[in-house]
């Protein structure tokens, strides 16, 4: 996660630094994600973002969100092979799929009410998402000094997706203290591709719902 996060934070910094606008904002907070798929539990994580107002009613934003790994409910079986080649007997164990989310999201926001800079406002707009899912297989307890997973037919991998959707929320800007916000979004995956055919998709959903709560600080350029 660390390497990917550093690169994405750099993209947000370049997004802000390349702008000729006189004002921009930085924000961060907690995030929630739920896929519209049977028996899937939600993911929890955090987000950081940059936002540039065109005027008091319209802004452009770029957000990075990370949702921590979560295991699926359904167990499958997997074969583990002996490290010692003289032992020909494989071991059958239970296995679960684990998956996280890296999301880069950007779009336009339209503000109603007091606007971007002051007081209470509702906001909404369209957005696009680049999504990277890291998929891992979690095995039941076994003796790691005797057995190892089948590396040639590994189920571990990555899923890359492109999504589009709508988002909206509400914010309150308090004098001196900054801005507090709550927003939600609904996105559909227009495209999804795993890096190899063995990657399981039991936790993956093509329609996701997200909620974010956080704090925004406006800065002058």
C-alpha positions in Angstrom: 0.0 0.0 0.0 2.8 2.5 0.9 4.4 2.7 -2.6 1.0 3.1 -4.3 -0.2 5.7 -1.8 2.9 7.8 -2.3 2.5 7.9 -6.0 -1.2 8.9 -5.8 -0.5 11.6 -3.2 2.1 12.9 -5.6 -0.5 13.1 -8.4 -2.8 15.1 -6.1 0.1 17.4 -5.3 0.8 17.9 -9.0 -2.9 18.5 -9.6 -2.9 21.3 -7.1 0.6 22.7 -7.9 -0.1 22.9 -11.7 -3.1 25.1 -11.2 -3.1 28.8 -11.8 -6.1 29.3 -9.4 -5.5 31.5 -6.3 -7.3 29.1 -3.9 -7.3 25.4 -3.3 -8.3 23.0 -0.4 -7.0 19.9 1.2 -9.3 17.4 2.9 -9.3 14.0 4.5 -11.4 11.6 6.6 -13.0 8.2 6.9 -14.6 6.2 4.1 -17.1 3.4 3.7 -17.7 1.2 0.6 -20.4 -1.4 -0.1 -20.7 -3.5 -3.2 -24.1 -4.4 -4.5 -23.5 -8.1 -4.4 -25.1 -10.9 -2.3 -23.6 -11.5 1.1 -20.7 -9.0 0.8 -19.8 -7.0 3.9 -18.7 -3.4 3.7 -15.1 -2.1 3.4 -13.8 0.7 5.7 -10.9 3.0 5.0 -9.8 6.6 4.6 -9.4 9.3 1.9 -7.3 12.4 1.1 -8.2 14.9 -1.6 -7.5 18.2 -3.3 -10.2 20.6 -4.6 -10.0 23.7 -6.7 -12.9 26.2 -6.9 -13.6 27.7 -10.3 -15.9 30.1 -8.5 -18.2 29.9 -5.5 -20.6 27.5 -7.2 -18.3 25.1 -9.1 -15.1 23.2 -8.2 -12.9 20.4 -9.5 -11.7 17.7 -7.2 -9.3 14.7 -7.1 -9.5 12.1 -4.3 -7.6 9.0 -3.3 -9.3 6.4 -1.1 -7.9 3.3 0.4 -10.2 0.5 1.8 -8.5 -2.0 4.0 -8.3 -5.7 3.1 -11.3 -7.8 4.0 -11.9 -11.6 3.7 -14.9 -13.1 2.0 -17.4 -15.4 3.8 -17.2 -18.3 1.4 -14.4 -20.8 1.9 -13.0 -22.9 -1.0 -10.4 -25.7 -1.0 -6.8 -25.4 -2.1 -3.9 -27.8 -2.5 -0.6 -27.1 -0.8 2.4 -28.9 -2.1 5.3 -30.3 0.0 8.5 -28.3 0.0 10.5 -31.6 0.1 10.3 -33.1 -3.4 10.6 -36.6 -2.0 7.2 -36.2 -0.3 4.6 -36.7 -3.0 1.4 -36.1 -0.9 -0.2 -32.6 -1.2 -2.3 -31.1 1.5 -5.9 -30.0 1.0 -6.8 -26.9 3.1 -9.6 -24.3 3.3 -9.0 -20.9 1.7 -10.6 -17.5 1.6 -10.3 -14.6 -0.8 -9.0 -11.3 0.6 -9.4 -8.0 -1.3 -8.7 -4.3 -0.8 -9.5 -1.1 -2.8 -7.3 1.7 -4.1 -9.5 4.3 -5.8 -8.5 7.5 -7.6 -11.6 9.6 -8.1 -12.1 13.0 -9.9 -14.9 15.2 -11.2 -16.8 18.4 -10.9 -18.9 19.6 -8.0 -21.8 22.1 -8.2 -22.7 23.9 -4.9 -26.1 25.1 -3.8 -26.8 27.4 -0.8 -24.0 29.5 0.7 -21.5 28.2 -1.9 -18.0 26.8 -1.7 -16.5 29.3 0.8 -19.2 29.9 3.4 -21.8 28.3 5.6 -24.1 25.4 4.7 -24.2 24.1 1.2 -25.3 21.0 -0.7 -23.2 19.8 -3.6 -23.3 17.2 -6.3 -22.0 16.2 -9.7 -20.5 13.5 -11.9 -17.3 11.6 -11.2 -14.9 9.0 -12.7 -12.9 6.4 -10.9 -9.8 4.4 -11.5 -9.9 1.3 -9.2 -7.1 -1.1 -8.3 -8.0 -4.2 -6.3 -5.3 -6.4 -4.7 -6.6 -9.9 -4.4 -4.9 -12.5 -2.0 -5.7 -16.0 -1.0 -5.7 -16.6 2.8 -5.2 -20.2 3.7 -6.3 -22.1 6.8 -3.5 -22.9 9.3 -0.8 -25.3 8.0 2.8 -26.1 8.7 4.8 -23.6 6.5 8.0 -25.6 7.1 6.5 -28.6 5.2 4.0 -27.2 2.7 3.8 -24.2 0.4 1.1 -22.8 -2.0 1.0 -23.7 -5.7 2.8 -20.7 -7.1 2.4 -21.7 -10.8 -1.4 -21.6 -10.4 -1.6 -18.8 -7.9 -5.0 -17.0 -7.4 -3.3 -13.8 -6.1 -3.4 -10.9 -8.5 -4.8 -7.5 -9.4 -8.1 -6.2 -10.8 -8.1 -2.9 -12.7 -11.4 -1.1 -13.2 -12.8 2.1 -14.7 -16.0 3.5 -13.3 -18.4 6.5 -13.6 -21.2 7.7 -11.5 -22.9 10.4 -9.4 -22.1 11.9 -6.0 -23.6 14.4 -3.7 -23.3 15.7 -0.1 -23.5 18.5 2.3 -20.9 20.7 4.0 -20.6 23.4 6.6 -17.8 25.9 6.6 -17.3 27.4 10.1 -15.3 30.6 10.3 -11.7 30.0 11.5 -12.3 26.2 12.0 -12.7 25.1 8.4 -15.2 22.8 6.6 -16.9 19.6 7.7 -18.6 17.5 5.1 -20.5 14.3 4.4 -21.0 12.9 0.9 -22.0 9.7 -0.9 -21.6 8.3 -4.4 -22.9 5.6 -6.6 -20.5 4.2 -9.3 -20.8 1.6 -12.0 -17.8 -0.2 -13.4 -17.6 0.4 -17.1 -14.5 -1.8 -17.4 -12.8 -4.4 -15.2 -9.8 -6.7 -16.0 -7.7 -9.0 -13.9 -4.0 -9.4 -14.6 -4.4 -13.2 -15.0 -7.4 -15.6 -15.3 -7.0 -17.3 -11.9 -7.9 -14.2 -9.9 -11.2 -14.9 -8.2 -14.0 -12.4 -8.5 -16.2 -13.5 -5.6 -15.7 -10.2 -3.7 -15.8 -7.9 -6.7 -18.9 -5.9 -7.6 -19.6 -3.9 -10.7 -21.8 -1.4 -8.7 -20.4 0.2 -5.6 -21.8 2.7 -3.0 -19.4 4.9 -1.1 -19.8 7.3 1.9 -17.1 9.8 3.1 -17.0 12.0 6.1 -14.2 14.4 6.7 -12.6 17.8 7.3 -11.5 20.4 4.6 -9.0 23.2 5.0 -9.0 26.0 2.4 -5.6 27.5 1.5 -4.5 30.4 -0.6 -2.0 29.8 -3.4 
